[in-house]
Amino acid sequence: MRNGLVVVCTLLAPVLMAVLGAQSGGWQKATSGYQFRFPRDHASHPDYKLEWWYYTGNVSAPGGRAFGYQLTFFRVGIEQMPANSSRWAVRDLFMTHFAVTDMGSSRYQFAEQLNRAGIGWAGADIDRYRVWNEGWEATLDANGEHRLRASQAGMGIDLRLDPGKPPVDQGTNGISQKGSAAGNASHYYSLTRMPTVGTLTLDGKTFEVRGLSWMDHEFGTSFLEPEQQGWNWFALQLDDETELMLYEFRRPDGRRDEHSSGSLIDQSGRRTRLSVADFTLEAGERWTSPRSGATYPIEWTVRVPAHGLDLRVRAAVSEQELVTVRSRGVTYWEGAVHAEGTRRGRPVRGRGYLEMTGYAGTGMSTLLH
C-alpha cells in the first residue's frame, strides 16, 4: 500500500504544479468585514482556493530533554465544481508537513504527505474541525481541546492542546492584507499560547512531554504578488505571558515590503497590531544548507521600540530546513528558536518558531499568487 501511495503522489505532483500556477478562477477572495466565529472557523472553508492549519510547539520531557515540533496541513483547491461526479475527481489536494527537532542532540527530522481528497486518503470537514492526511490528523474534542496525531518511521506525536488564550484575529477588519491588489489577502487567526501535554516519539522511543504550542489558520485565494520573494515569520511566546508575531515580506531588491505586519498579545489576550514601521528585524549569523545550498539567517535582533522590546532570537538547532519532494519542491527553513532580551529594561526570555521562505526552490510568489 505504501509503495502505491508513493506512486500516486508522484503522479499528482504535476497536477499540483499546474494548479498552483493557475489563476484564481471562481474561488472566493478574502475581503474586509469577515467575522470569525468559533468553533465554526476551525473547520474547512472550501470556497477558498488555499487554506492551512499550522501547529508548532516547544515541549520537554521529565529531566529537561527539549523538543520542537511542526505539523501543518495545507489544502489546495484544484477544481471548485468538478464536472465529473466521481469521488475520484480531484477537487482538493492535501499536503502535510511534519517535523521534530531534538535540541539535545541537535537533530532534525521531517516527513511529508500528498494526497487527494474524495477517496478518504485526506480531507477536511466543514461542519466540525477535523483535517487529516492518511493517519495524520488535527481534531477538536468534546472538551474543546485540539488533538494532534502523526507518526512515521519511528517519529510521532500524540498531543492535547488546550486553547489557552482566546483566538486572535491577525488582520484588520477581518482580513490580513498581503499585497496591494484587492483580494491578495487571507482571513487569519491564531491561538498564541496553548498549554500542551502528550507524547512525542523519536527513534521509536516515546517521551511524556508538556509545553506550549501555537496554532495559525489562514484561508484565502490569492496571497502574494510577483515582487514578494518570500518572508521571515516569527511566533514568540515570552515568559511574561505575552506573545509576539511578526512577518516581513522580502522583495528582490532587498527592501521590506509595506505589507509586512505583526501583533503583540498581552497577558489577557488583547492584541495590538504592528505595522511595518513599528518593528525592525536585523539578521545576524547565517547557516548554509548542504542540501539546497540556501543561506539562512539563524540569528536575529528583533526590536519593537514603542513597546520597549529588544530581543535576540536564535535557532535552537541550525539545520531545520525542509526540502520537500512531493510538494512541488517547496524548500523552506522552519524551526524552534530561543529568545532573550529586555522589555523596557527588564530581562525577558522566550521560545517560539521561525519560518523563512523564498531562499531556495520555487519562489513563494509563484505558489501563492
Contacts in CASP RR format, 6 or more apart in sequence:
PFRMAT RR
TARGET T0000
AUTHOR 0000-0000-0000
METHOD contacts of the structure
MODEL  1
MRNGLVVVCTLLAPVLMAVLGAQSGGWQKATSGYQFRFPRDHASHPDYKL
EWWYYTGNVSAPGGRAFGYQLTFFRVGIEQMPANSSRWAVRDLFMTHFAV
TDMGSSRYQFAEQLNRAGIGWAGADIDRYRVWNEGWEATLDANGEHRLRA
SQAGMGIDLRLDPGKPPVDQGTNGISQKGSAAGNASHYYSLTRMPTVGTL
TLDGKTFEVRGLSWMDHEFGTSFLEPEQQGWNWFALQLDDETELMLYEFR
RPDGRRDEHSSGSLIDQSGRRTRLSVADFTLEAGERWTSPRSGATYPIEW
TVRVPAHGLDLRVRAAVSEQELVTVRSRGVTYWEGAVHAEGTRRGRPVRG
RGYLEMTGYAGTGMSTLLH
5 115 0 8 1.000
5 121 0 8 1.000
5 134 0 8 1.000
8 115 0 8 1.000
8 116 0 8 1.000
9 113 0 8 1.000
9 114 0 8 1.000
9 115 0 8 1.000
9 326 0 8 1.000
10 326 0 8 1.000
12 90 0 8 1.000
12 93 0 8 1.000
12 114 0 8 1.000
12 115 0 8 1.000
12 116 0 8 1.000
12 326 0 8 1.000
13 114 0 8 1.000
13 326 0 8 1.000
13 328 0 8 1.000
15 78 0 8 1.000
15 90 0 8 1.000
15 93 0 8 1.000
16 76 0 8 1.000
16 93 0 8 1.000
16 95 0 8 1.000
16 114 0 8 1.000
16 327 0 8 1.000
16 328 0 8 1.000
17 328 0 8 1.000
19 76 0 8 1.000
19 77 0 8 1.000
19 78 0 8 1.000
19 93 0 8 1.000
20 76 0 8 1.000
20 328 0 8 1.000
20 366 0 8 1.000
20 367 0 8 1.000
20 368 0 8 1.000
21 366 0 8 1.000
21 367 0 8 1.000
21 369 0 8 1.000
24 49 0 8 1.000
24 221 0 8 1.000
24 222 0 8 1.000
25 80 0 8 1.000
26 80 0 8 1.000
27 47 0 8 1.000
27 48 0 8 1.000
27 49 0 8 1.000
27 77 0 8 1.000
27 80 0 8 1.000
27 220 0 8 1.000
27 221 0 8 1.000
28 47 0 8 1.000
28 48 0 8 1.000
28 220 0 8 1.000
28 221 0 8 1.000
29 48 0 8 1.000
29 182 0 8 1.000
29 183 0 8 1.000
29 185 0 8 1.000
29 220 0 8 1.000
29 221 0 8 1.000
29 222 0 8 1.000
30 48 0 8 1.000
30 175 0 8 1.000
30 176 0 8 1.000
30 183 0 8 1.000
30 185 0 8 1.000
30 186 0 8 1.000
30 187 0 8 1.000
30 219 0 8 1.000
30 220 0 8 1.000
30 221 0 8 1.000
31 175 0 8 1.000
31 182 0 8 1.000
31 183 0 8 1.000
31 185 0 8 1.000
32 172 0 8 1.000
32 173 0 8 1.000
32 174 0 8 1.000
32 175 0 8 1.000
33 173 0 8 1.000
33 174 0 8 1.000
33 175 0 8 1.000
34 174 0 8 1.000
34 175 0 8 1.000
34 187 0 8 1.000
35 174 0 8 1.000
36 167 0 8 1.000
36 169 0 8 1.000
36 174 0 8 1.000
36 187 0 8 1.000
36 189 0 8 1.000
38 167 0 8 1.000
39 128 0 8 1.000
39 129 0 8 1.000
39 140 0 8 1.000
39 144 0 8 1.000
41 187 0 8 1.000
41 189 0 8 1.000
41 217 0 8 1.000
42 129 0 8 1.000
42 140 0 8 1.000
42 217 0 8 1.000
43 124 0 8 1.000
43 125 0 8 1.000
43 126 0 8 1.000
43 127 0 8 1.000
43 128 0 8 1.000
43 129 0 8 1.000
43 130 0 8 1.000
44 51 0 8 1.000
44 75 0 8 1.000
44 123 0 8 1.000
44 124 0 8 1.000
44 125 0 8 1.000
44 126 0 8 1.000
44 131 0 8 1.000
45 51 0 8 1.000
45 126 0 8 1.000
45 187 0 8 1.000
45 219 0 8 1.000
45 220 0 8 1.000
46 75 0 8 1.000
46 91 0 8 1.000
46 92 0 8 1.000
46 124 0 8 1.000
46 126 0 8 1.000
47 80 0 8 1.000
48 219 0 8 1.000
48 220 0 8 1.000
48 221 0 8 1.000
49 76 0 8 1.000
49 77 0 8 1.000
49 220 0 8 1.000
49 221 0 8 1.000
49 222 0 8 1.000
50 74 0 8 1.000
50 75 0 8 1.000
50 76 0 8 1.000
50 77 0 8 1.000
50 186 0 8 1.000
50 218 0 8 1.000
50 219 0 8 1.000
50 220 0 8 1.000
50 221 0 8 1.000
50 223 0 8 1.000
50 368 0 8 1.000
51 74 0 8 1.000
51 75 0 8 1.000
51 124 0 8 1.000
51 217 0 8 1.000
51 218 0 8 1.000
51 219 0 8 1.000
51 220 0 8 1.000
52 72 0 8 1.000
52 73 0 8 1.000
52 74 0 8 1.000
52 75 0 8 1.000
52 216 0 8 1.000
52 217 0 8 1.000
52 218 0 8 1.000
52 219 0 8 1.000
53 72 0 8 1.000
53 73 0 8 1.000
53 131 0 8 1.000
53 138 0 8 1.000
53 215 0 8 1.000
53 216 0 8 1.000
53 217 0 8 1.000
54 70 0 8 1.000
54 72 0 8 1.000
54 73 0 8 1.000
54 215 0 8 1.000
54 216 0 8 1.000
54 217 0 8 1.000
54 218 0 8 1.000
55 69 0 8 1.000
55 70 0 8 1.000
55 71 0 8 1.000
55 72 0 8 1.000
55 138 0 8 1.000
55 146 0 8 1.000
55 148 0 8 1.000
55 161 0 8 1.000
55 213 0 8 1.000
55 214 0 8 1.000
55 215 0 8 1.000
56 68 0 8 1.000
56 69 0 8 1.000
56 70 0 8 1.000
56 213 0 8 1.000
56 214 0 8 1.000
56 235 0 8 1.000
56 334 0 8 1.000
56 335 0 8 1.000
56 336 0 8 1.000
56 352 0 8 1.000
56 353 0 8 1.000
57 68 0 8 1.000
57 69 0 8 1.000
57 70 0 8 1.000
57 196 0 8 1.000
57 211 0 8 1.000
57 212 0 8 1.000
57 213 0 8 1.000
57 214 0 8 1.000
57 336 0 8 1.000
57 352 0 8 1.000
57 353 0 8 1.000
58 66 0 8 1.000
58 67 0 8 1.000
58 68 0 8 1.000
58 211 0 8 1.000
58 212 0 8 1.000
58 237 0 8 1.000
58 336 0 8 1.000
58 351 0 8 1.000
58 352 0 8 1.000
59 66 0 8 1.000
59 67 0 8 1.000
59 68 0 8 1.000
59 69 0 8 1.000
59 159 0 8 1.000
59 196 0 8 1.000
59 200 0 8 1.000
59 209 0 8 1.000
59 210 0 8 1.000
59 211 0 8 1.000
59 212 0 8 1.000
59 213 0 8 1.000
60 66 0 8 1.000
60 67 0 8 1.000
60 209 0 8 1.000
60 210 0 8 1.000
60 211 0 8 1.000
61 67 0 8 1.000
61 200 0 8 1.000
61 207 0 8 1.000
61 208 0 8 1.000
61 209 0 8 1.000
62 208 0 8 1.000
65 102 0 8 1.000
65 104 0 8 1.000
65 207 0 8 1.000
66 103 0 8 1.000
66 104 0 8 1.000
66 316 0 8 1.000
67 100 0 8 1.000
67 101 0 8 1.000
67 102 0 8 1.000
67 103 0 8 1.000
67 200 0 8 1.000
67 202 0 8 1.000
67 207 0 8 1.000
67 209 0 8 1.000
68 100 0 8 1.000
68 101 0 8 1.000
68 103 0 8 1.000
68 316 0 8 1.000
68 335 0 8 1.000
68 336 0 8 1.000
69 98 0 8 1.000
69 99 0 8 1.000
69 100 0 8 1.000
69 101 0 8 1.000
69 157 0 8 1.000
69 159 0 8 1.000
69 200 0 8 1.000
70 97 0 8 1.000
70 98 0 8 1.000
70 99 0 8 1.000
70 110 0 8 1.000
70 334 0 8 1.000
70 335 0 8 1.000
70 353 0 8 1.000
71 96 0 8 1.000
71 97 0 8 1.000
71 98 0 8 1.000
71 136 0 8 1.000
71 138 0 8 1.000
71 148 0 8 1.000
71 150 0 8 1.000
71 157 0 8 1.000
72 96 0 8 1.000
72 97 0 8 1.000
72 98 0 8 1.000
73 94 0 8 1.000
73 95 0 8 1.000
73 96 0 8 1.000
73 124 0 8 1.000
73 131 0 8 1.000
73 132 0 8 1.000
73 133 0 8 1.000
73 136 0 8 1.000
73 138 0 8 1.000
74 94 0 8 1.000
74 95 0 8 1.000
74 96 0 8 1.000
74 97 0 8 1.000
74 327 0 8 1.000
75 92 0 8 1.000
75 93 0 8 1.000
75 94 0 8 1.000
75 117 0 8 1.000
75 123 0 8 1.000
75 124 0 8 1.000
75 131 0 8 1.000
76 92 0 8 1.000
76 93 0 8 1.000
76 94 0 8 1.000
76 95 0 8 1.000
77 91 0 8 1.000
77 92 0 8 1.000
77 93 0 8 1.000
78 90 0 8 1.000
78 91 0 8 1.000
78 92 0 8 1.000
78 93 0 8 1.000
79 89 0 8 1.000
79 90 0 8 1.000
79 91 0 8 1.000
80 91 0 8 1.000
82 89 0 8 1.000
82 90 0 8 1.000
82 91 0 8 1.000
83 89 0 8 1.000
87 118 0 8 1.000
87 119 0 8 1.000
88 118 0 8 1.000
88 119 0 8 1.000
89 118 0 8 1.000
90 116 0 8 1.000
90 117 0 8 1.000
91 117 0 8 1.000
91 118 0 8 1.000
92 116 0 8 1.000
92 117 0 8 1.000
92 123 0 8 1.000
92 124 0 8 1.000
93 114 0 8 1.000
93 115 0 8 1.000
93 116 0 8 1.000
93 117 0 8 1.000
93 122 0 8 1.000
94 113 0 8 1.000
94 114 0 8 1.000
94 115 0 8 1.000
94 116 0 8 1.000
94 117 0 8 1.000
94 122 0 8 1.000
94 123 0 8 1.000
94 124 0 8 1.000
94 131 0 8 1.000
94 133 0 8 1.000
95 112 0 8 1.000
95 113 0 8 1.000
95 114 0 8 1.000
95 133 0 8 1.000
95 326 0 8 1.000
95 327 0 8 1.000
96 112 0 8 1.000
96 113 0 8 1.000
96 114 0 8 1.000
96 122 0 8 1.000
96 133 0 8 1.000
96 136 0 8 1.000
96 150 0 8 1.000
97 110 0 8 1.000
97 111 0 8 1.000
97 112 0 8 1.000
97 322 0 8 1.000
97 324 0 8 1.000
97 327 0 8 1.000
97 334 0 8 1.000
98 110 0 8 1.000
98 111 0 8 1.000
98 112 0 8 1.000
98 113 0 8 1.000
98 136 0 8 1.000
98 150 0 8 1.000
98 152 0 8 1.000
98 155 0 8 1.000
98 156 0 8 1.000
98 157 0 8 1.000
99 108 0 8 1.000
99 109 0 8 1.000
99 110 0 8 1.000
99 111 0 8 1.000
99 320 0 8 1.000
99 322 0 8 1.000
99 334 0 8 1.000
99 335 0 8 1.000
100 108 0 8 1.000
100 109 0 8 1.000
100 110 0 8 1.000
100 155 0 8 1.000
100 156 0 8 1.000
100 157 0 8 1.000
100 200 0 8 1.000
100 202 0 8 1.000
101 107 0 8 1.000
101 108 0 8 1.000
101 316 0 8 1.000
101 317 0 8 1.000
101 320 0 8 1.000
101 335 0 8 1.000
101 336 0 8 1.000
102 108 0 8 1.000
102 202 0 8 1.000
102 317 0 8 1.000
103 316 0 8 1.000
103 317 0 8 1.000
103 336 0 8 1.000
106 317 0 8 1.000
106 318 0 8 1.000
106 319 0 8 1.000
107 317 0 8 1.000
108 317 0 8 1.000
108 319 0 8 1.000
108 320 0 8 1.000
108 321 0 8 1.000
108 335 0 8 1.000
109 155 0 8 1.000
109 202 0 8 1.000
110 322 0 8 1.000
111 152 0 8 1.000
111 153 0 8 1.000
111 155 0 8 1.000
112 322 0 8 1.000
112 324 0 8 1.000
112 325 0 8 1.000
112 326 0 8 1.000
112 327 0 8 1.000
113 122 0 8 1.000
113 133 0 8 1.000
113 134 0 8 1.000
113 136 0 8 1.000
113 326 0 8 1.000
114 326 0 8 1.000
114 327 0 8 1.000
115 121 0 8 1.000
115 122 0 8 1.000
115 133 0 8 1.000
115 134 0 8 1.000
116 122 0 8 1.000
117 123 0 8 1.000
117 124 0 8 1.000
121 133 0 8 1.000
121 134 0 8 1.000
122 132 0 8 1.000
122 133 0 8 1.000
122 134 0 8 1.000
123 131 0 8 1.000
123 132 0 8 1.000
123 133 0 8 1.000
124 130 0 8 1.000
124 131 0 8 1.000
124 132 0 8 1.000
125 131 0 8 1.000
128 140 0 8 1.000
129 138 0 8 1.000
129 139 0 8 1.000
129 140 0 8 1.000
129 146 0 8 1.000
130 137 0 8 1.000
130 138 0 8 1.000
130 139 0 8 1.000
130 140 0 8 1.000
131 137 0 8 1.000
131 138 0 8 1.000
131 139 0 8 1.000
132 138 0 8 1.000
135 149 0 8 1.000
135 150 0 8 1.000
135 151 0 8 1.000
136 149 0 8 1.000
136 150 0 8 1.000
136 151 0 8 1.000
137 147 0 8 1.000
137 148 0 8 1.000
137 149 0 8 1.000
137 150 0 8 1.000
138 146 0 8 1.000
138 147 0 8 1.000
138 148 0 8 1.000
139 146 0 8 1.000
139 147 0 8 1.000
140 146 0 8 1.000
140 147 0 8 1.000
141 147 0 8 1.000
141 160 0 8 1.000
144 163 0 8 1.000
145 160 0 8 1.000
145 161 0 8 1.000
145 162 0 8 1.000
145 163 0 8 1.000
146 160 0 8 1.000
146 161 0 8 1.000
146 163 0 8 1.000
146 191 0 8 1.000
146 194 0 8 1.000
146 215 0 8 1.000
147 159 0 8 1.000
147 160 0 8 1.000
147 161 0 8 1.000
148 157 0 8 1.000
148 158 0 8 1.000
148 159 0 8 1.000
148 161 0 8 1.000
149 157 0 8 1.000
149 158 0 8 1.000
149 159 0 8 1.000
150 156 0 8 1.000
150 157 0 8 1.000
151 157 0 8 1.000
151 158 0 8 1.000
151 201 0 8 1.000
154 201 0 8 1.000
154 202 0 8 1.000
154 203 0 8 1.000
154 204 0 8 1.000
155 201 0 8 1.000
155 202 0 8 1.000
155 203 0 8 1.000
155 204 0 8 1.000
156 200 0 8 1.000
156 201 0 8 1.000
156 202 0 8 1.000
157 198 0 8 1.000
157 199 0 8 1.000
157 200 0 8 1.000
157 201 0 8 1.000
158 198 0 8 1.000
158 199 0 8 1.000
159 196 0 8 1.000
159 197 0 8 1.000
159 198 0 8 1.000
159 199 0 8 1.000
159 200 0 8 1.000
159 209 0 8 1.000
159 213 0 8 1.000
160 196 0 8 1.000
160 197 0 8 1.000
160 198 0 8 1.000
161 191 0 8 1.000
161 194 0 8 1.000
161 195 0 8 1.000
161 196 0 8 1.000
161 213 0 8 1.000
161 215 0 8 1.000
162 194 0 8 1.000
162 195 0 8 1.000
162 196 0 8 1.000
163 191 0 8 1.000
163 194 0 8 1.000
164 191 0 8 1.000
164 193 0 8 1.000
164 194 0 8 1.000
164 195 0 8 1.000
165 191 0 8 1.000
165 192 0 8 1.000
165 193 0 8 1.000
165 265 0 8 1.000
165 268 0 8 1.000
165 269 0 8 1.000
166 269 0 8 1.000
167 189 0 8 1.000
167 190 0 8 1.000
167 191 0 8 1.000
168 189 0 8 1.000
168 190 0 8 1.000
168 191 0 8 1.000
168 192 0 8 1.000
168 263 0 8 1.000
168 265 0 8 1.000
168 269 0 8 1.000
168 271 0 8 1.000
169 188 0 8 1.000
169 189 0 8 1.000
169 271 0 8 1.000
170 176 0 8 1.000
170 188 0 8 1.000
170 189 0 8 1.000
170 190 0 8 1.000
170 216 0 8 1.000
170 245 0 8 1.000
170 261 0 8 1.000
170 262 0 8 1.000
170 263 0 8 1.000
170 271 0 8 1.000
171 177 0 8 1.000
171 188 0 8 1.000
171 261 0 8 1.000
171 273 0 8 1.000
172 273 0 8 1.000
174 187 0 8 1.000
175 183 0 8 1.000
175 185 0 8 1.000
175 186 0 8 1.000
175 187 0 8 1.000
175 188 0 8 1.000
176 185 0 8 1.000
176 186 0 8 1.000
176 187 0 8 1.000
176 188 0 8 1.000
176 218 0 8 1.000
176 261 0 8 1.000
177 184 0 8 1.000
177 185 0 8 1.000
177 259 0 8 1.000
178 184 0 8 1.000
178 185 0 8 1.000
178 186 0 8 1.000
178 223 0 8 1.000
178 224 0 8 1.000
178 225 0 8 1.000
178 228 0 8 1.000
178 249 0 8 1.000
178 259 0 8 1.000
179 185 0 8 1.000
179 223 0 8 1.000
179 224 0 8 1.000
179 225 0 8 1.000
179 228 0 8 1.000
179 257 0 8 1.000
179 259 0 8 1.000
180 225 0 8 1.000
180 259 0 8 1.000
181 222 0 8 1.000
181 225 0 8 1.000
183 221 0 8 1.000
183 222 0 8 1.000
184 222 0 8 1.000
184 223 0 8 1.000
184 224 0 8 1.000
184 225 0 8 1.000
185 220 0 8 1.000
185 223 0 8 1.000
186 218 0 8 1.000
186 219 0 8 1.000
186 220 0 8 1.000
186 223 0 8 1.000
187 218 0 8 1.000
187 219 0 8 1.000
187 220 0 8 1.000
188 216 0 8 1.000
188 217 0 8 1.000
188 218 0 8 1.000
189 216 0 8 1.000
189 217 0 8 1.000
190 214 0 8 1.000
190 215 0 8 1.000
190 216 0 8 1.000
190 217 0 8 1.000
190 235 0 8 1.000
190 245 0 8 1.000
190 263 0 8 1.000
191 213 0 8 1.000
191 214 0 8 1.000
191 215 0 8 1.000
192 214 0 8 1.000
192 235 0 8 1.000
192 237 0 8 1.000
192 243 0 8 1.000
192 245 0 8 1.000
192 265 0 8 1.000
192 269 0 8 1.000
193 212 0 8 1.000
193 214 0 8 1.000
193 237 0 8 1.000
193 241 0 8 1.000
193 243 0 8 1.000
193 265 0 8 1.000
194 212 0 8 1.000
194 213 0 8 1.000
194 214 0 8 1.000
194 215 0 8 1.000
195 210 0 8 1.000
195 211 0 8 1.000
195 212 0 8 1.000
196 209 0 8 1.000
196 210 0 8 1.000
196 211 0 8 1.000
196 212 0 8 1.000
196 213 0 8 1.000
197 209 0 8 1.000
197 210 0 8 1.000
197 211 0 8 1.000
198 208 0 8 1.000
198 209 0 8 1.000
198 210 0 8 1.000
199 206 0 8 1.000
199 207 0 8 1.000
199 208 0 8 1.000
199 209 0 8 1.000
200 206 0 8 1.000
200 207 0 8 1.000
200 209 0 8 1.000
201 207 0 8 1.000
212 237 0 8 1.000
212 351 0 8 1.000
214 235 0 8 1.000
214 237 0 8 1.000
214 243 0 8 1.000
214 352 0 8 1.000
214 353 0 8 1.000
216 235 0 8 1.000
222 368 0 8 1.000
222 369 0 8 1.000
223 368 0 8 1.000
223 369 0 8 1.000
224 230 0 8 1.000
224 249 0 8 1.000
224 364 0 8 1.000
224 365 0 8 1.000
224 367 0 8 1.000
224 368 0 8 1.000
224 369 0 8 1.000
225 365 0 8 1.000
225 369 0 8 1.000
226 365 0 8 1.000
226 369 0 8 1.000
227 251 0 8 1.000
227 252 0 8 1.000
227 257 0 8 1.000
227 365 0 8 1.000
228 249 0 8 1.000
228 250 0 8 1.000
228 251 0 8 1.000
228 257 0 8 1.000
228 259 0 8 1.000
228 364 0 8 1.000
228 365 0 8 1.000
229 249 0 8 1.000
229 250 0 8 1.000
229 251 0 8 1.000
229 252 0 8 1.000
229 358 0 8 1.000
229 363 0 8 1.000
229 364 0 8 1.000
229 365 0 8 1.000
230 249 0 8 1.000
230 250 0 8 1.000
230 357 0 8 1.000
230 358 0 8 1.000
230 363 0 8 1.000
230 364 0 8 1.000
230 365 0 8 1.000
231 247 0 8 1.000
231 248 0 8 1.000
231 249 0 8 1.000
231 250 0 8 1.000
231 260 0 8 1.000
231 355 0 8 1.000
231 356 0 8 1.000
231 357 0 8 1.000
231 358 0 8 1.000
231 364 0 8 1.000
232 247 0 8 1.000
232 248 0 8 1.000
232 250 0 8 1.000
232 281 0 8 1.000
232 297 0 8 1.000
232 300 0 8 1.000
232 354 0 8 1.000
232 355 0 8 1.000
232 356 0 8 1.000
233 245 0 8 1.000
233 246 0 8 1.000
233 247 0 8 1.000
233 248 0 8 1.000
233 354 0 8 1.000
233 355 0 8 1.000
233 356 0 8 1.000
233 357 0 8 1.000
234 244 0 8 1.000
234 245 0 8 1.000
234 246 0 8 1.000
234 247 0 8 1.000
234 281 0 8 1.000
234 300 0 8 1.000
234 302 0 8 1.000
234 313 0 8 1.000
234 337 0 8 1.000
234 352 0 8 1.000
234 353 0 8 1.000
234 354 0 8 1.000
235 243 0 8 1.000
235 244 0 8 1.000
235 245 0 8 1.000
235 352 0 8 1.000
235 353 0 8 1.000
235 354 0 8 1.000
236 243 0 8 1.000
236 244 0 8 1.000
236 245 0 8 1.000
236 302 0 8 1.000
236 311 0 8 1.000
236 313 0 8 1.000
236 337 0 8 1.000
236 339 0 8 1.000
236 350 0 8 1.000
236 351 0 8 1.000
236 352 0 8 1.000
237 243 0 8 1.000
237 350 0 8 1.000
237 351 0 8 1.000
237 352 0 8 1.000
238 244 0 8 1.000
238 339 0 8 1.000
238 343 0 8 1.000
238 348 0 8 1.000
238 349 0 8 1.000
238 350 0 8 1.000
239 348 0 8 1.000
239 349 0 8 1.000
239 350 0 8 1.000
240 267 0 8 1.000
240 343 0 8 1.000
240 348 0 8 1.000
241 267 0 8 1.000
242 264 0 8 1.000
242 265 0 8 1.000
242 266 0 8 1.000
242 267 0 8 1.000
243 263 0 8 1.000
243 264 0 8 1.000
243 265 0 8 1.000
244 262 0 8 1.000
244 263 0 8 1.000
244 264 0 8 1.000
244 265 0 8 1.000
244 302 0 8 1.000
244 304 0 8 1.000
244 309 0 8 1.000
244 311 0 8 1.000
245 262 0 8 1.000
245 263 0 8 1.000
245 265 0 8 1.000
246 260 0 8 1.000
246 261 0 8 1.000
246 262 0 8 1.000
246 274 0 8 1.000
246 279 0 8 1.000
246 281 0 8 1.000
246 302 0 8 1.000
247 260 0 8 1.000
247 261 0 8 1.000
247 262 0 8 1.000
248 256 0 8 1.000
248 257 0 8 1.000
248 260 0 8 1.000
248 276 0 8 1.000
248 281 0 8 1.000
249 256 0 8 1.000
249 257 0 8 1.000
249 259 0 8 1.000
249 260 0 8 1.000
250 256 0 8 1.000
250 257 0 8 1.000
250 358 0 8 1.000
251 257 0 8 1.000
256 276 0 8 1.000
257 276 0 8 1.000
258 276 0 8 1.000
259 276 0 8 1.000
260 276 0 8 1.000
261 273 0 8 1.000
261 274 0 8 1.000
261 275 0 8 1.000
261 276 0 8 1.000
262 273 0 8 1.000
262 274 0 8 1.000
262 275 0 8 1.000
262 278 0 8 1.000
262 279 0 8 1.000
263 271 0 8 1.000
263 272 0 8 1.000
263 273 0 8 1.000
263 274 0 8 1.000
264 271 0 8 1.000
264 272 0 8 1.000
264 274 0 8 1.000
264 304 0 8 1.000
264 307 0 8 1.000
264 309 0 8 1.000
265 271 0 8 1.000
265 272 0 8 1.000
266 272 0 8 1.000
272 307 0 8 1.000
274 304 0 8 1.000
278 304 0 8 1.000
278 305 0 8 1.000
278 306 0 8 1.000
279 302 0 8 1.000
279 303 0 8 1.000
279 304 0 8 1.000
279 305 0 8 1.000
280 301 0 8 1.000
280 302 0 8 1.000
280 303 0 8 1.000
280 305 0 8 1.000
281 300 0 8 1.000
281 301 0 8 1.000
281 302 0 8 1.000
282 300 0 8 1.000
282 301 0 8 1.000
282 302 0 8 1.000
282 303 0 8 1.000
283 297 0 8 1.000
283 299 0 8 1.000
283 300 0 8 1.000
284 297 0 8 1.000
284 299 0 8 1.000
284 300 0 8 1.000
284 301 0 8 1.000
285 297 0 8 1.000
285 298 0 8 1.000
285 299 0 8 1.000
285 314 0 8 1.000
286 295 0 8 1.000
286 296 0 8 1.000
286 297 0 8 1.000
286 298 0 8 1.000
287 295 0 8 1.000
287 296 0 8 1.000
287 298 0 8 1.000
287 315 0 8 1.000
287 318 0 8 1.000
287 319 0 8 1.000
288 294 0 8 1.000
288 295 0 8 1.000
288 296 0 8 1.000
289 295 0 8 1.000
289 296 0 8 1.000
289 319 0 8 1.000
289 321 0 8 1.000
289 323 0 8 1.000
289 333 0 8 1.000
289 360 0 8 1.000
291 321 0 8 1.000
291 323 0 8 1.000
292 321 0 8 1.000
292 323 0 8 1.000
292 331 0 8 1.000
292 359 0 8 1.000
292 360 0 8 1.000
292 361 0 8 1.000
293 360 0 8 1.000
294 321 0 8 1.000
294 331 0 8 1.000
294 333 0 8 1.000
294 359 0 8 1.000
294 360 0 8 1.000
294 361 0 8 1.000
295 359 0 8 1.000
296 321 0 8 1.000
296 333 0 8 1.000
296 356 0 8 1.000
296 359 0 8 1.000
297 356 0 8 1.000
298 314 0 8 1.000
298 315 0 8 1.000
298 318 0 8 1.000
299 312 0 8 1.000
299 313 0 8 1.000
299 314 0 8 1.000
299 315 0 8 1.000
300 312 0 8 1.000
300 313 0 8 1.000
300 314 0 8 1.000
300 354 0 8 1.000
301 310 0 8 1.000
301 311 0 8 1.000
301 312 0 8 1.000
301 313 0 8 1.000
302 309 0 8 1.000
302 310 0 8 1.000
302 311 0 8 1.000
302 312 0 8 1.000
302 313 0 8 1.000
302 339 0 8 1.000
303 309 0 8 1.000
303 310 0 8 1.000
303 311 0 8 1.000
307 343 0 8 1.000
307 344 0 8 1.000
308 342 0 8 1.000
308 343 0 8 1.000
308 344 0 8 1.000
308 345 0 8 1.000
309 342 0 8 1.000
309 343 0 8 1.000
309 348 0 8 1.000
310 341 0 8 1.000
310 342 0 8 1.000
310 343 0 8 1.000
311 339 0 8 1.000
311 340 0 8 1.000
311 341 0 8 1.000
311 348 0 8 1.000
312 339 0 8 1.000
312 340 0 8 1.000
312 341 0 8 1.000
313 337 0 8 1.000
313 338 0 8 1.000
313 339 0 8 1.000
313 354 0 8 1.000
314 337 0 8 1.000
314 338 0 8 1.000
314 339 0 8 1.000
315 335 0 8 1.000
315 336 0 8 1.000
315 337 0 8 1.000
315 354 0 8 1.000
316 335 0 8 1.000
316 336 0 8 1.000
316 337 0 8 1.000
316 338 0 8 1.000
317 335 0 8 1.000
317 336 0 8 1.000
320 333 0 8 1.000
320 334 0 8 1.000
320 335 0 8 1.000
320 336 0 8 1.000
321 331 0 8 1.000
321 332 0 8 1.000
321 333 0 8 1.000
321 334 0 8 1.000
322 330 0 8 1.000
322 331 0 8 1.000
322 332 0 8 1.000
322 333 0 8 1.000
322 334 0 8 1.000
323 329 0 8 1.000
323 331 0 8 1.000
324 330 0 8 1.000
324 331 0 8 1.000
328 362 0 8 1.000
328 367 0 8 1.000
329 361 0 8 1.000
329 362 0 8 1.000
330 361 0 8 1.000
330 362 0 8 1.000
330 367 0 8 1.000
331 358 0 8 1.000
331 359 0 8 1.000
331 360 0 8 1.000
331 361 0 8 1.000
331 362 0 8 1.000
332 355 0 8 1.000
332 356 0 8 1.000
332 357 0 8 1.000
332 358 0 8 1.000
332 359 0 8 1.000
333 354 0 8 1.000
333 355 0 8 1.000
333 356 0 8 1.000
333 357 0 8 1.000
333 359 0 8 1.000
334 353 0 8 1.000
334 354 0 8 1.000
334 355 0 8 1.000
334 356 0 8 1.000
335 353 0 8 1.000
335 354 0 8 1.000
335 355 0 8 1.000
336 351 0 8 1.000
336 352 0 8 1.000
336 353 0 8 1.000
337 351 0 8 1.000
337 352 0 8 1.000
337 353 0 8 1.000
337 354 0 8 1.000
338 349 0 8 1.000
338 350 0 8 1.000
338 351 0 8 1.000
338 352 0 8 1.000
339 348 0 8 1.000
339 349 0 8 1.000
339 350 0 8 1.000
339 351 0 8 1.000
339 352 0 8 1.000
340 347 0 8 1.000
340 348 0 8 1.000
340 349 0 8 1.000
340 350 0 8 1.000
341 347 0 8 1.000
341 348 0 8 1.000
341 349 0 8 1.000
342 348 0 8 1.000
357 363 0 8 1.000
357 364 0 8 1.000
358 364 0 8 1.000
END
